[in-house]
Amino acid sequence: MKILVTGSNGFIGKNLVEKLNELKDYEIITIDKENSKEELVNGVICADFIFHLAGINRPKNDAEFFEGNTGLTEEIISVLKENNKKTSILITSSIQAELDNAYGKSKKGAEDALLAYGVESDAKVFIYRLSNVFGKWCRPNYNSAVATFCHNIATGEEIFISDPSKEMTLVYIDDVVRNLVRTMNDKNAKLGYITVDVEHKITLGEIVDLINSFKNSRADLMIPNMGSEITKKLYSTYLSYLPEDNFSYPLKMNVDSRGSFTEVLKTADRGQVSINISKPGITKGNHWHNTKNEKFLVVSGNGVVRFRKLGSEKIIECRVSGEKLEVVDIPVGYTHSIVNEGTADMVTLMWVNEVFNSEIPDTIWLEV
């Protein structure tokens, strides 16, 4: 199946082309502004399905809106008619098609031309009126507030919000692409106007607060709630705008003669993760907790975790090794220790069910 994608180097086009390449079921014809009119015509004639994503949204004058939006759509339709083709076409339009401005009118003109083509030729036509699309590869400081916020906050540049309380309707690029591909493959897909099946309502102020929290997480180690779909998608989007020389960041290592202890990440509701490194022969722990619970996972080295229930003299031992990954749960009410019995540093991944609170440490010293 031959698929034509116009605007293939644009934000949506690039993401769609990569998804189609990943699926490996299609021969993809890519057309962008660098291609000639002849290449466009040949692509239209050869295609079994057309994704018409190309358009103009930042012209030198209003006339370019109509040339690049309405005019290009009419040109594609004209080629199909001249060659007696009834190829299905899907176009991405904009919610601004409802507005009385040059851009909106040019997008509405493209919609009307496509709908007329569907009636005249009995071809399947699909129109996605997209709201604010966000995600990786979107151009910042252009026509996407989310892209601009992510880029500017990641690079330390200023941002400006005229009204933090203004509510936005966002659609994520992966959801858009999934919908486009599904529509193409669904023989019973609804014709005409279609909406993306997942939308997110969020204010400009909330968007900026979240993105700032992503940047701050390198210092405070707090990871936001990834159970929230909009938070997860905005976080992924933010990371895609990190400067290439800023992918990594240091952690504070608490080092002494016994080894080191380093906090890696924290969450408001899922506790925190740390890395403990013990030198050979070193014992750490010898304390117990009332409510706090931990999980130990030795990933390198060899040792033993020892437990003793308060009020009992019985000592329980659990051998641990990086050669056999095994999680050890630390029950409350048991004093416990971990000993490096090997000849090299022992590295332990530790999870605790709460972020450390110095006012309520819930850590009572008692030798095993």
SEGUVEX-665627 format. One record per residue (C-alpha): x, y, z. Coordinates in Angstrom, 3 decimals. Example, Ala and Ser with C-alpha at 12.3 -4.5 7.8 and 13.67 -1.06 7.14 Angstrom:
<recs>
REC        x        y        z
REC   12.300   -4.500    7.800
REC   13.670   -1.060    7.140
</recs>
This chain:
<recs>
REC        x        y        z
REC    0.000    0.000    0.000
REC    1.425    3.370   -1.067
REC    0.888    6.231    1.360
REC    1.443    9.871    0.428
REC    2.279   12.245    3.278
REC    2.408   15.938    2.450
REC    4.114   18.161    4.976
REC    6.286   15.174    5.842
REC    9.008   17.247    7.495
REC    6.577   19.146    9.687
REC    5.766   18.372   13.293
REC    2.847   16.012   12.696
REC    4.215   14.734    9.398
REC    7.558   13.677   10.849
REC    5.898   11.809   13.711
REC    3.455   10.116   11.321
REC    6.165    9.071    8.868
REC    8.245    7.552   11.675
REC    5.223    5.576   12.891
REC    4.471    4.294    9.382
REC    8.123    3.293    8.983
REC    7.931    1.473   12.299
REC    4.883   -0.497   11.134
REC    6.777   -1.656    8.010
REC    3.552   -2.319    6.092
REC    3.615    0.651    3.761
REC    5.511    2.283    0.939
REC    5.695    5.920    1.979
REC    5.866    8.835   -0.448
REC    7.021   11.952    1.389
REC    6.364   15.435    0.029
REC    7.439   18.670    1.671
REC    8.168   22.225    0.556
REC   11.539   21.159   -0.869
REC    9.847   18.857   -3.395
REC    8.819   19.977   -6.868
REC    5.271   20.272   -8.162
REC    5.993   17.348  -10.482
REC    6.959   15.166   -7.505
REC    3.735   16.161   -5.763
REC    1.641   15.280   -8.828
REC    3.372   11.913   -9.244
REC    2.878   11.153   -5.552
REC   -0.820   12.003   -5.703
REC   -1.334    9.768   -8.747
REC    0.553    6.807   -7.225
REC   -0.918    6.953   -3.723
REC   -3.514    4.550   -2.359
REC   -4.136    6.852    0.595
REC   -3.223   10.509    1.146
REC   -2.380   12.199    4.422
REC   -2.500   15.884    3.514
REC   -0.743   17.582    6.415
REC    1.002   20.415    4.594
REC   -0.149   23.965    5.222
REC    0.831   27.538    5.961
REC    0.487   29.145    9.383
REC    3.188   31.838    9.440
REC    3.003   33.573    6.026
REC    4.466   36.849    4.855
REC    0.944   37.990    3.944
REC   -2.629   36.718    4.146
REC   -2.638   35.649    0.502
REC   -0.126   32.904    1.348
REC   -2.639   31.434    3.796
REC   -5.067   30.737    0.974
REC   -2.370   29.603   -1.440
REC   -0.824   27.136    0.995
REC   -3.984   25.892    2.681
REC   -7.043   26.136    0.404
REC   -5.054   26.334   -2.848
REC   -2.781   23.339   -2.237
REC   -5.739   21.191   -1.208
REC   -7.613   22.166   -4.360
REC   -4.524   21.393   -6.432
REC   -4.297   17.853   -5.029
REC   -8.007   17.304   -5.667
REC   -7.621   18.592   -9.226
REC   -4.865   16.051   -9.929
REC   -7.067   13.247   -8.636
REC  -10.017   14.321  -10.763
REC   -7.897   14.686  -13.899
REC   -6.641   11.136  -13.444
REC  -10.034    9.634  -12.509
REC   -8.797    8.728   -9.043
REC  -11.018    8.246   -6.004
REC   -8.231    8.144   -3.466
REC   -9.132    8.514    0.187
REC   -7.753   11.701    1.725
REC   -7.259   12.680    5.347
REC   -6.397   16.284    6.155
REC   -5.408   17.966    9.379
REC   -7.266   21.210    9.866
REC   -7.508   23.519   12.852
REC  -10.103   24.602   15.387
REC   -9.439   28.074   13.992
REC  -11.434   27.063   10.925
REC  -14.410   28.243   12.964
REC  -12.947   31.751   13.339
REC  -13.301   34.796   11.123
REC   -9.631   35.379   10.346
REC   -7.458   34.747    7.293
REC   -5.901   31.570    8.653
REC   -9.231   30.167    9.786
REC  -10.889   30.998    6.477
REC   -8.076   29.339    4.524
REC   -8.393   26.141    6.589
REC  -12.187   26.211    6.207
REC  -11.712   26.583    2.453
REC   -9.542   23.467    2.416
REC  -12.187   21.576    4.402
REC  -14.961   22.625    2.023
REC  -12.916   21.651   -1.032
REC  -12.290   18.207    0.421
REC  -15.914   17.647    1.391
REC  -17.018   18.624   -2.139
REC  -14.487   16.182   -3.605
REC  -15.917   13.410   -1.409
REC  -19.444   14.094   -2.670
REC  -18.440   14.385   -6.343
REC  -16.156   11.357   -6.491
REC  -17.629    9.189   -3.743
REC  -14.136    9.027   -2.237
REC  -13.600    8.710    1.501
REC  -12.561   11.994    3.075
REC  -11.573   12.657    6.669
REC  -10.997   15.957    8.448
REC   -9.272   16.242   11.818
REC   -9.838   19.683   13.309
REC   -6.953   19.682   15.729
REC   -6.630   21.786   18.834
REC   -3.236   22.501   20.387
REC   -0.979   19.576   19.454
REC    2.127   19.053   21.583
REC    4.969   16.565   21.773
REC    8.494   15.914   20.541
REC    9.846   17.705   17.450
REC    7.415   20.615   17.644
REC    9.075   23.907   16.788
REC    9.355   26.303   19.777
REC    8.703   30.030   19.594
REC    6.517   29.415   16.557
REC    2.902   28.439   17.068
REC    2.887   26.076   20.058
REC    2.784   27.429   23.596
REC    3.790   24.064   25.068
REC    6.832   23.773   22.788
REC    7.860   27.315   23.666
REC    7.438   26.768   27.413
REC    9.388   23.482   27.318
REC   12.224   24.922   25.235
REC   12.560   28.182   27.142
REC   12.378   26.630   30.597
REC   14.840   23.890   29.628
REC   17.306   26.449   28.284
REC   16.798   29.017   31.027
REC   15.057   31.582   28.835
REC   12.172   33.755   29.971
REC    8.546   32.910   29.310
REC    5.519   35.165   29.318
REC    1.917   34.240   30.162
REC   -0.760   36.859   29.620
REC   -3.463   34.901   31.466
REC   -2.402   31.914   33.652
REC   -6.054   30.965   34.178
REC   -6.745   30.504   30.457
REC   -7.812   26.915   29.810
REC   -6.209   25.051   26.907
REC   -7.399   21.954   25.083
REC   -4.318   19.890   24.270
REC   -3.859   16.773   22.150
REC   -0.658   14.738   22.320
REC    1.196   13.897   19.135
REC    1.231   10.130   19.793
REC   -2.537   10.173   20.252
REC   -2.924   12.184   17.030
REC   -0.754    9.768   15.040
REC   -2.531    6.743   16.508
REC   -5.880    8.214   15.431
REC   -4.631    9.025   11.925
REC   -3.302    5.517   11.326
REC   -6.432    3.936   12.784
REC   -8.682    6.003   10.536
REC   -6.689    4.978    7.466
REC   -6.955    1.280    8.321
REC  -10.593    1.247    9.455
REC  -12.869    0.377    6.552
REC  -15.825    1.590    8.597
REC  -14.200    4.800    9.830
REC  -16.496    7.768   10.215
REC  -16.317   10.119    7.229
REC  -16.043   13.883    7.403
REC  -15.146   15.555   10.668
REC  -13.331   13.499   13.306
REC  -11.806   14.416   16.660
REC   -8.852   12.879   18.466
REC  -10.175   10.456   21.053
REC   -8.020   11.798   23.919
REC   -8.015   15.490   24.832
REC   -6.600   17.226   27.893
REC   -7.987   20.344   29.574
REC   -5.397   22.342   31.495
REC   -4.655   25.994   32.202
REC   -1.590   27.848   30.988
REC   -0.524   28.393   34.589
REC   -0.767   24.686   35.360
REC    1.291   23.839   32.280
REC    4.067   26.221   33.303
REC    4.008   25.046   36.926
REC    4.374   21.433   35.798
REC    7.222   22.178   33.402
REC    9.040   24.181   36.078
REC    8.632   21.229   38.447
REC   10.250   18.979   35.821
REC   13.282   21.236   35.702
REC   13.431   21.514   39.491
REC   13.304   17.720   39.843
REC   17.014   17.570   39.069
REC   17.643   19.420   42.325
REC   14.857   18.238   44.623
REC   14.677   14.761   42.990
REC   10.869   14.864   43.125
REC    9.304   12.955   40.235
REC    5.731   14.103   39.441
REC    2.705   11.832   39.414
REC    3.088    9.793   36.241
REC   -0.348    8.322   36.867
REC   -1.661   11.549   35.369
REC   -1.692   11.180   31.582
REC   -1.193   14.889   30.886
REC    1.705   15.051   33.363
REC    3.386   12.021   31.801
REC    3.011   13.395   28.285
REC    4.214   16.883   29.229
REC    7.213   15.376   31.039
REC    8.201   13.345   27.974
REC    7.759   16.449   25.831
REC    9.886   18.576   28.182
REC   12.777   16.092   28.103
REC   12.825   16.240   24.298
REC   13.765   19.939   24.547
REC   16.781   19.477   26.810
REC   19.950   21.035   25.361
REC   22.265   18.355   23.998
REC   24.965   19.255   26.527
REC   22.536   18.937   29.422
REC   21.197   15.387   29.275
REC   22.877   14.340   32.543
REC   22.963   15.857   36.019
REC   24.963   15.103   39.184
REC   23.621   13.691   42.434
REC   24.750   14.527   45.948
REC   26.800   11.584   47.229
REC   27.027   11.325   51.012
REC   30.481    9.768   51.337
REC   32.352    8.509   54.403
REC   34.866    5.791   55.245
REC   32.146    3.120   55.016
REC   31.170    3.971   51.425
REC   28.392    6.254   50.232
REC   24.649    6.830   50.245
REC   22.946    8.699   47.385
REC   19.296    9.613   46.934
REC   18.224    9.138   43.302
REC   14.546   10.088   43.065
REC   11.606   10.920   45.268
REC    7.839   10.933   44.857
REC    5.008   12.443   46.856
REC    3.153    9.141   47.156
REC    5.493    6.275   46.153
REC    8.497    6.846   48.389
REC   12.079    7.279   47.236
REC   14.912    5.323   45.628
REC   18.549    5.479   46.734
REC   21.881    3.801   46.028
REC   24.003    2.510   48.907
REC   27.650    1.534   48.401
REC   29.407   -0.377   51.192
REC   33.128   -1.031   51.441
REC   34.340   -4.620   52.153
REC   33.676   -5.689   55.731
REC   31.388   -2.748   56.455
REC   28.099   -3.123   58.325
REC   25.330   -0.589   57.797
REC   21.942   -0.301   59.450
REC   21.480   -1.696   62.951
REC   18.177    0.117   63.327
REC   14.463   -0.552   63.069
REC   11.294    1.255   61.970
REC    7.718    1.514   63.234
REC    5.982    2.243   59.926
REC    8.701    2.928   57.386
REC    9.484   -0.084   55.210
REC   12.281   -0.701   52.743
REC   13.306   -3.007   49.953
REC   16.976   -3.900   49.363
REC   18.344   -5.154   46.055
REC   22.060   -5.897   45.886
REC   23.128   -5.409   42.275
REC   26.887   -5.858   42.719
REC   28.960   -7.630   45.357
REC   28.106  -10.145   48.067
REC   26.726   -9.766   51.548
REC   24.167  -10.682   54.129
REC   21.093   -8.957   55.514
REC   20.441   -9.791   59.146
REC   17.165   -9.369   61.077
REC   16.166   -9.648   64.719
REC   12.623   -9.107   65.920
REC   12.380   -6.796   68.898
REC   12.167   -8.850   72.091
REC   13.704  -11.908   70.429
REC   17.264  -13.243   70.386
REC   16.781  -15.147   67.125
REC   18.770  -13.736   64.196
REC   17.561  -14.345   60.647
REC   20.046  -14.164   57.774
REC   19.411  -13.567   54.075
REC   22.355  -13.928   51.675
REC   22.444  -11.345   48.889
REC   24.530  -11.153   45.738
REC   24.739   -9.303   42.466
REC   25.019  -12.718   40.829
REC   21.442  -13.533   41.818
REC   19.159  -10.514   41.922
REC   16.716  -10.882   44.765
REC   14.653   -8.249   46.589
REC   14.731   -8.364   50.372
REC   11.757   -6.841   52.197
REC   12.539   -5.169   55.528
REC    9.593   -5.724   57.907
REC    8.755   -3.107   60.529
REC    9.567   -4.080   64.111
REC   12.766   -5.902   63.103
REC   16.146   -4.355   63.677
REC   18.253   -5.057   60.629
REC   21.708   -4.620   59.121
REC   23.434   -5.252   55.817
REC   27.051   -6.455   55.760
REC   29.466   -6.504   52.836
REC   31.136   -9.921   53.053
REC   32.916   -9.643   49.715
REC   36.267   -8.228   48.631
REC   34.840   -5.421   46.470
REC   32.318   -2.634   46.986
REC   28.753   -3.873   47.429
REC   26.126   -1.800   45.610
REC   22.549   -1.887   46.876
REC   19.460   -0.339   45.307
REC   17.142    0.750   48.113
REC   13.488    1.733   48.025
REC   11.650    3.181   51.018
REC    7.912    3.831   51.128
REC    8.227    7.481   52.188
REC   10.478   10.433   51.536
REC   12.809   10.972   54.489
REC   11.438   13.455   57.025
REC   14.053   14.645   59.526
REC   11.307   15.661   61.978
REC    9.831   12.137   61.942
REC   12.780    9.928   60.943
REC   11.172    6.696   62.260
REC   14.672    5.184   62.539
REC   15.642    3.787   65.947
REC   19.170    2.520   66.539
REC   19.429   -1.038   67.874
REC   22.170   -3.540   67.139
REC   21.057   -6.777   65.537
</recs>
